[in-house]
Amino acid sequence: MVNVDDRNPVSEMADELWGRLYGDKGYISSPLGRELADKGVILITGV
């Protein structure tokens, strides 16, 4: 099994989204949160 960081494509996948995006605590990242916020998406995590 390969260990792949799946946070990298989140911003690209969110290009067509608006509103809220839910993810687990592994997705917490200030740069990612700011980038998504600039696109109008709020990142919601369990923390």
C-alpha positions as CSV (number, residue, x, y, z in Angstrom):
1,M,0.0,0.0,0.0
2,V,1.3,3.5,-0.9
3,N,1.0,6.3,1.6
4,V,-0.2,9.3,-0.4
5,D,-0.8,12.9,0.9
6,D,-4.3,13.6,-0.4
7,R,-4.4,17.2,0.9
8,N,-2.6,18.4,-2.2
9,P,-5.5,18.1,-4.7
10,V,-8.1,19.5,-2.2
11,S,-7.8,23.1,-3.5
12,E,-8.2,22.0,-7.1
13,M,-11.2,19.7,-6.3
14,A,-12.8,22.7,-4.5
15,D,-12.7,24.9,-7.6
16,E,-16.3,24.2,-8.4
17,L,-17.5,24.2,-4.8
18,W,-19.0,26.9,-2.5
19,G,-20.2,26.8,1.1
20,R,-18.6,24.3,3.4
21,L,-16.1,21.5,3.0
22,Y,-15.9,18.9,5.7
23,G,-12.7,17.0,6.5
24,D,-11.0,15.3,9.4
25,K,-8.2,16.8,11.5
26,G,-5.6,15.8,9.0
27,Y,-6.7,18.5,6.7
28,I,-6.0,21.4,9.1
29,S,-3.6,23.7,7.4
30,S,-3.6,27.5,7.6
31,P,-2.5,28.0,4.0
32,L,-5.2,25.5,2.8
33,G,-7.8,27.2,4.9
34,R,-6.9,30.6,3.5
35,E,-6.8,29.4,-0.1
36,L,-10.2,27.8,0.3
37,A,-11.6,30.9,2.0
38,D,-10.5,33.0,-1.0
39,K,-12.6,30.7,-3.2
40,G,-15.6,31.1,-0.9
41,V,-15.3,27.7,0.8
42,I,-15.2,27.2,4.6
43,L,-13.1,24.3,5.8
44,I,-14.8,22.5,8.6
45,T,-12.8,20.0,10.7
46,G,-13.5,18.0,13.8
47,V,-11.1,20.0,16.0
